[in-house]
Amino acid sequence: MKVKVLFFARARDLAGQAALEVDLPAGGTVADLRRHLAERLPALAPLLAHSRFAIAQEFAADHEKLLAHAEVALLPPVSGG
């Protein structure tokens, strides 16, 4: 099953691209996507542990299943002052 991952802020910098299409097994979860990205984009791996994913503009927990052709946003932590 294919999903599209959108990268923002520091995640975009580390991934070297704004978006990536990923092929996961049917029934894949957000945790599966997190592991896949860490393997495919090692520079992004340290940031993934602290990042959130959103599906349809809603934060998604690691156990949530992804649907084919879903658009998933990777949102790194933000600091400000």
VOTI-385148 format. One record per residue: residue in three letters; y, x, z of N, C-alpha, C in turn. Coordinates in pm, whole numbers, padded with zeros to 5 digits, always signed. Each point is the difference from the previous one (the first is absolute). Layout:
N
alaYXZYXZYXZ ...
END
This chain:
81
met-00116+00085+00000+00116-00085+00000+00123+00090+00000 lys+00097-00037-00079+00123+00079-00010+00110-00062+00084 val+00075+00087+00069+00120-00042+00071+00111+00097-00036 lys+00121-00048+00007+00116+00084-00030+00069+00034+00131 val+00020+00130+00024+00066+00046+00121+00142+00043-00036 leu+00097-00053+00072+00140+00037-00017+00039+00094+00114 phe+00059+00114-00034+00040+00098+00100+00150-00007+00023 phe+00041+00011+00125+00141-00004+00035+00038+00120+00086 ala+00128+00039-00008+00059+00104+00085-00083+00130-00007 arg-00033+00056+00115-00073+00128+00007-00137-00009-00068 ala-00064-00114+00005-00130-00017-00066+00015+00021-00151 arg+00108-00049-00057+00025+00020-00143+00017+00148-00031 asp+00074+00069+00085+00020+00144-00020-00132+00075+00004 leu-00083-00028+00100-00126+00070+00016-00102-00036-00108 ala+00002-00124-00044-00093-00043-00105+00045+00049-00137 gly+00129+00028-00013+00053+00047-00128+00009-00110-00105 gln-00003-00124+00045+00008-00113-00091+00038-00126+00078 ala+00048-00099-00072+00044-00124+00064-00114-00098+00019 ala-00103+00010-00082-00112-00095+00007-00127+00067-00053 leu-00112-00057+00041-00130+00052-00041-00100-00115-00002 glu-00079-00007-00106-00107-00099-00004-00127+00065+00055 val-00064-00069+00093-00117+00053+00071-00118-00093-00025 asp-00116+00059-00020-00123-00078-00018-00082+00010+00128 leu-00022-00112+00066-00078-00008+00123-00121-00091-00021 pro-00103+00016+00081-00113-00093-00009+00043-00142+00038 ala-00068-00099-00057+00029-00140+00034-00013-00017+00151 gly+00089-00077+00059-00001-00021+00144+00067+00111+00078 gly+00067+00091-00071+00068+00112+00066+00111-00048+00093 thr+00024+00077+00104+00100-00034+00100+00120+00096-00008 val+00100-00030+00079+00115+00088+00010-00045+00138+00051 ala-00094+00004+00093-00052+00128+00050-00068+00078-00111 asp-00073-00068-00088-00062+00067-00115+00107+00060-00091 leu+00106-00075-00021+00110+00049-00083+00065+00121+00065 arg+00021-00004+00130+00060+00111+00073-00086+00127-00018 arg-00132-00013+00015-00091+00115-00018+00003+00051-00143 his-00001-00091-00095+00001+00038-00140+00127+00080-00034 leu+00114-00049+00047+00126+00070-00027+00002+00139+00063 ala-00054+00012+00121-00003+00130+00067-00084+00101-00079 glu-00109-00049-00059-00085+00088-00080+00063+00033-00134 arg+00060-00098-00062+00057+00020-00135+00132+00074+00002 leu+00079-00020+00105+00133+00063+00011+00009+00072+00135 pro-00062+00118+00013-00004+00070+00129+00137+00025+00063 ala+00103+00018-00079+00134+00022+00056+00048-00122+00077 leu-00052-00115-00033+00040-00126+00063-00078-00028+00128 ala-00114+00066+00016-00093-00028+00112+00066+00000+00138 pro+00080+00099+00037+00058-00002+00135+00091-00121+00025 leu+00068-00046-00103+00091-00113+00014-00075-00133+00011 leu-00117-00008-00060-00076-00126-00003-00036-00050+00139 ala-00027+00090+00091-00039-00040+00136+00111-00077+00071 his+00124+00021-00044+00115-00062+00067+00068-00106-00086 ser-00059-00031-00115+00061-00093-00094-00060-00139+00011 arg+00074-00098-00047-00047-00139-00004-00018-00040-00147 phe-00085-00097-00020-00019-00057-00133+00046-00144+00004 ala+00052-00047-00111+00043-00140-00010-00059-00059-00128 ile-00047-00122+00012-00051-00076-00113+00080-00129-00005 ala+00058-00030-00115+00084-00120-00015+00109-00004+00107 gln+00062+00114+00023+00112+00015+00093-00036-00031+00144 glu-00127+00010+00035-00046-00020+00138-00078+00124+00042 phe+00027+00051+00120-00078+00113+00048-00147-00037+00005 ala-00085+00096-00037-00144-00024-00005-00071+00098+00093 ala-00093-00052+00078-00081+00083+00091-00110+00070-00081 asp-00053+00108+00055-00102+00078-00069-00125-00082-00034 his-00033-00101+00078-00122-00077-00025+00017-00105-00110 glu+00123-00023-00045+00023-00104-00100-00055+00042-00136 lys-00067-00096-00065-00058+00025-00132+00107-00011-00107 leu-00017+00082-00102+00090-00001-00114-00060-00084-00112 leu+00084-00064-00076-00043-00076-00116+00024+00082-00125 ala-00082-00022-00100+00019+00069-00128+00141-00025-00052 his+00060+00103-00053+00134-00004-00060+00111-00025+00102 ala-00031+00022+00127+00104-00014+00103+00104+00111-00016 glu+00120-00027+00041+00106+00099+00004+00024+00031+00147 val-00022+00126+00036+00004+00042+00140+00112+00103+00017 ala+00088-00022+00095+00109+00094+00027-00039+00092+00115 leu+00019+00129-00021-00022+00099+00107+00136+00031+00059 leu+00016-00031+00129+00128+00012+00068-00010+00105+00110 pro+00058+00118-00025-00004+00105+00103+00093-00035+00116 pro-00021+00068+00113+00091-00026+00114+00143+00040-00037 val+00094-00069+00060+00142+00025-00028+00067+00039+00129 ser+00084+00101-00008+00079+00037+00118+00146-00024-00034 gly+00075-00021+00101+00142-00026-00024+00078+00020+00129 gly+00125-00016-00010+00079+00020+00120+00131-00071-00006 
END
